[in-house]
Amino acid sequence: MTDPDGTAIASCVRMTEPHVIIIGGGLAGLAAGCYALRSGYSATIVEHNLALGGVCTAWTRGPYRIDGCIHWLTGGPFTALYDELEITSHVPLRRLETWQTYMHRVDGTTVPITRDLDALVADLSLLAPEDTSELARLRAGASDLLALAPTLDTPELVPWRERLRPLWDMRGALGSFLHFRRPIGEWAREHLHSPALRRFFAAILPDTAPTFFLLLVLGYLERGYLSRPVGGSAAFRDALTRTYQALGGHVQLHATVDEILVHDGRAAGVRLADGTMLAGDAVISTASAPETVLRLLGGRYDPGPTRTRLEQWKLFDPIVMTSFGVARPYAQHPSLISLDGVPPRTIGGRSCDRATIRVLNDDPGSAPPGHTVVQAMIPADYTWWATRGTRYHDEKANAAQAVIEMLEPGFPELRSAVRVTDIVTPLTFWGRARAWRGAYEGWMPNAELAGARAEKRLAGLANFYMAGQWVEPGGGVPTALMSGRQAVQLLCMDEGRTFHAKATA
């Protein structure tokens, strides 16, 4: 076998079975590995970091466990994925009765978003009686849009008649879909009179997200489809890792891929940064689309769509995530807070007047008794953090102090109770999980991208597939798992093999 310049691939690691090389050991890579192993392949995951999980991770700081990922998990039609991957066999999912709580620091407004959507609409109608009719329409739309249930199978495998069925099923919801198709910010400006209500909706989800996405979340919440895994991101990650390893999957940690090897127009393996070459019969990349297409493949295969997306599609805003292990339980605080009306301050080069706050008081494993972890997530500027040079660590410390000042009015004695401080910047997401420019969920969904997908295959390159956060706008846990499943479905279809979603007897 030779690589594109004719050099023999002499130092290859090779399996005797049809072998799949998977770039990236996040959720998409682990899922792809599980489905490939069940479908008769051997699999090797090559992971840049020292551990599997990607952005779905947690780590310890002294006696505290810092949860870096799952705030809420979408179930409903996606529960079949968790069952297939044997995650739910090991990790109970605790149904959320409250999704999050909106709090305005200045006027004292507090609105819990619970499964009782009628109560939510009543609370918001008291806040903004001039918008009662639009709130009623939103309430109805949250039920209507549940017809937009996703299919787990890759669209290429779904017969045309089956592809049209969702359109037929949602015919009654078409009015709601069209009315709420615009980004939350635009919809709020056009249809809401109350400035307070506009701020409410802009705080609970990014205002560039399509409004129908908000309605889907509310509808899922009402149905009981939102949950949190007991044990958090660590338990979820470890359960999936357990499934992959039990199926016989191989892993190479702390191994960075520098090139995808190609032979006669087919993906033939990867070259690592240390010069090691791993041969494979197929390659699935879960790395970011820019890194995969433009760097690992050198821009030789269908780079146009990726470059166009980088110019026209919006990335998820990177964040600074500051976590404090504190010697107070804060037991009465909501576990997820959208904090609004904060006196503006500059943190990490960006002005900030709101934040998403997690209080891990519902997870006893995250802290010793009487303690908890308080975590703040604020938007960040990747370029600012990437150009701090020798001041990088000082700026992290400055950000931590600014966040404490932001939180103190709502968290009595916070400063004196802090025992551990942990700060994640956009560079951390890049360094640990290779998240392009810190965009931890890839492309931000918006109305124009509804239903849009990135290619899972590239023109002119056989036996190569893409999966992960960069395949479909919106990212998230179920999308990552589903994309790994679909990549293996395509591989099996292309090779005439039977795809097995579940373990065979």
Residue, then its C-alpha position, 0 to 999 in steps of 0.5 A: m500500500t502507498d500513500p498519495d506521494g507513492t511512499a510505502i506505508a510500512s509501519c502500519v498497525r493492521m487488523t485481520e477483520p474489516h477495520v474502521i479507524i475513528i478519529g475522535g473519541g467523543l460521543a459520536g466516535l464512541a457511538a460509531g465504534c459501537y455500531a461498527l463493532r456490532s455490524g462485523y467490523s473491528a474498530t480503533i478510536v484515535e483520541h487526541n486527549l488523555a481520556l474519552g468523551g470529548v466535550c461530554t466530560a467531567w473532572t475532579r478538583g480536590p473533593y469536587r467533580i466539575d461537570g462540563c457538559i449535560h445540562w439537560l438530555t433530550g429523550g422522547p424519540f432519542t431514547a431508543l439511541y440510549d437504549e441501543l448503546e446500553i447507556t440506560s442499562h447503567v445510568p438512570l435518567r431523572r426526569l426534569e420537572t423544571w427545565q430552568t429558572y429565569m431570574h432578573r437581578v434588577d426587578g426581581t422577576t423570577v419565572p420557573i419553566t416547569r412541565d406545566l406550560d399553562a402555568l408558565v403562560a399564566d406567569l408570563s401573561l402577568l409579566a406582559p399582559e399586552d402579549t397574552s395572545e402571542l403567548a397563547r399561540l406559543r403554547a399551542g405551537a409547543s404541542d403542534l411541533l411535537a409532530l417534528a419527530p426525528t428519524l434515527d436512520t440516515p436519510e439515504l436509507v429512508p424510502w421516499r415515501e417514508r421521508l414524506r411521512p413527517l411532512w404529512d404528520m406535521r400538516g396540522a403544525l404547518g401554521s405554527f412552524l411558519h409563524f415561529r420559523r424566525p430566530i428568537g430575537e427576530w420573532a420577539r421584536e416582531h411579535l412581542h410588545s413587552p421589553a421584559l418578555r423579549r429579554f426573557f426569551a433572549a435569555i433562555l436560549p441564544d436569540t439566533a436559534p429558531t423559535f420553533f426550536l424553543l417550542l420543541v424544547l417546551g413540548y418535550l419538557e411537557r411530555g417528560y422527555l427532558s432529563r438529567p443522567v444520575g451521575g451527570s456527564a461522567a456517568f453518561r460518558d462512562a456507560l458509553t465507553r463501557t459498551y464500546q470496550a465490552l464489544g472489543g473496541h480498541v483505543q489509542l489515547h493522547a494520539t493526534v491525527d495529522e493526516i488521513l491517508v488515501h490510496d486509489g481514491r479510498a481512505a486507507g488509514v491515518r498518520l499520527a503526529d509521531g509518525t505512526m501510521l494506522a491502516g484501515d478499510a474505512v475512516i470515520s472522522t468526528a473532528s470538526a469539518p474545517e480540520t477534517v476537510l481542509r487540514l487532515l485531507g489537505g483540501r483535496y476532496d470537495p472543500g467548497p461546501t466547507r469553505t462556504r459554510l465557514e463564510q455563511w454559517k454561524l458557529f456556536d459562541p464559545i464560552v468561558m465556564t467558571s466553576f467554584g467548589v464552595a463550602r455551602p450547599y445552596a440547597q434552595h437555589p434552582s439547579l439551572i438559572s438564566l441570570d439576567g439584568v446583571p450590571p454590565r462588566t467586561i469579562g474576557g474582552r466581551s461585555c456581559d450582562r447575563a449568564t447561565i448558572r448551574v448549581l450542582n445541588d441535585d447531584p450528591g456525587s459532585a461535592p462533599p456533604g454541605h458543599t456544592v459546585v456553582q458554575a457560570m457560563i458566559p459568552a467568550d471571544y476566541t480570538w481575544w483568549a488566543t492572543r493573551g500570550t503570557r497574560y493568559h493565566d492572569e486573565k483567567a484569574n481576572a475572569a474568576q474574580a469578575v464572575i464572583e462579583m457577578l454571582e455574589p448578590g444572589f449567592p450569600e457568602l460565596r467569596s469566603a466559601v470558595r475552596v476550588t476555582d476551575i476555569v475553562t476558556p475557548l482555548t481549553f475546548w480547542g486544546r482538549a477536544r479540538a473544538w474549532r475556535g472553541a465552538y463546542e457544538g459546531w454550527m449554530p442552528n437558525a431558521e435558514l439552516a432548518g433541515a440543512r445537513a453537512e455531507k457525511r461523505l465527500a465526493g471523490l473519496a470512498n470509504f470515508y465518512m463524517a460524524g459528530q457535532w459538525v454534521e448537522p446544525g445544532g449539535g447536542v448529545p443525541t445528534a452526536l450519537m445519531s450521527g455516529r449511528q448514521a455514518v456506520q449505516l452508510l458504511c454498511m450500505d456502501e459495502g453491502r453489509t448488514f447494519h446491526a443497531k443492537a447486539t445479536a443473540 
